[in-house]
Amino acid sequence: MQKHLNLRNLLLIAAINVTITACSSNNLAKQPLGNYKIVEAFPKLLFARPVDFQHAGDGSNRIFVVEQAGLISVFSNDEITEVKNVFLDISNLVDDGGNEEGLLGLAFHPNYAANGFFYVNYTASNPNRTVISRFSVSANANLADPASEMVILEFTQPFSNHNGGQISFGPDGYLYIATGDGGSGGDPQGNGQNLSTLLGKILRIDVNNQSGINVYSIPQDNPFANNSSGFREEIYAYGLRNPWRFSFDPVTGWIWAGDVGQNAYEEIDIIEKGGNYGWNIMEGNHCYEPPSNCNETGLKGPVWEYGRSEGISVTGGFVYRGSDFLEFMNSYIYADYGSGKIWALDFSDLNNPVNSVLIASALNISSFGIDQNHELYLCAFDGKIYKLAGE
């Protein structure tokens, strides 16, 4: 992927000051970036509530699309493809009764080509809980073994909303898991700031090594590893409301997350180890509880926020590292589920990022994804997969 970056871009990245100064959509004007549109990436395929788009990292150039009810489809990355195969159907395990419940995330093991392991994040009932499981592919490369489930981690969900959903392997080989604050409104249980619960966090676990009764272990450099205070050692970062989608930038290694706001502000965060992102003390850059004069000591502000005039529910995306749109290099592409707007946040100067509207799509954009060439796609609740194109 780095072969697509020229020396200027690499120097820009090296020069970025990682001390983040929070910015707002109110203090920097949006700049026109060009004329863009979105087109159907696979015009002959249709999905029911697609929520995730992945590739296996095995060089096969196949695409895997997750449907919220519990289905994963696989197909060739070709716009003329007419056939999708059922890779895994666990609808019998998944509870998708709530708008934010269901099969929510998919991640392929970094060594998937050799071990055939992949991981899913779904909600289940009796009791209501989040389940992180491992499955294996069968002898047929386009078909998983539904009987191969090994549950990695489970935790109770007190309400039906704010379940997070993203899972992803980092460049360190560990599995990262986004969890919401448990739901309802305003974080009534205080989970975001409670280090004894897994809710409202980014978790980080080692699925390649077992420790005690767990089928995973805690990375020794996790911020709360080996603590004596009763804090959950799986926690990597906290103070998050509902980080529905996060992604790794393969060049900088940074974790970019879109954290869905309460009722006033949506935010983009760069997640750091041990970072406290403020919820429910703050919503974005603003006091929430209490509504004024809150204690901001030790809290990390977002790199960007926007208010209700722009949208109602951020859909986190990716830093663009493909080759089709070199003008997006050093830009984080993201969207809003409610308004359908798609933006590019240029962070070449991280202390003064520039946010540009690419498209006002009017689509309910649930998720972004990349193929093996780092080209960008987006899932929409009209059942279609889209990609960017120039006018």
Secondary structure, 3 states (H helix, E strand, C coil): CHHHCCHHHHHHHHHCCCCCCCCCCCCCCCCCCCCEEEEECCCCCCCCCEEEEECCCCCCCEEEEEECCCEEEEEECCCCCCCCEEEEECCCCCCCCCCCCCEEEEEECCCHHHHCEEEEEEEECCCCEEEEEEEEECCCCCCEEEEEEEEEEEEECCCCCCCCCCEEECCCCCEEEECCCCCCCCCCCCHHHCCCCCCCEEEEEECCCCECCECCECCCCCCCCCCCCCCCCCEEEECCCCCCEEEECCCCCCEEEEECCCCCEEEEEEECCCCECCCCCEECCEECCCCCCCCCCCECCCCEEEECCCCCCEEEEEECCCCCCHHHCCEEEEEECCCCEEEEEECCCCCCCEEEEEEECCCCEEEEEECCCCCEEEEECCCCEEEEEEC
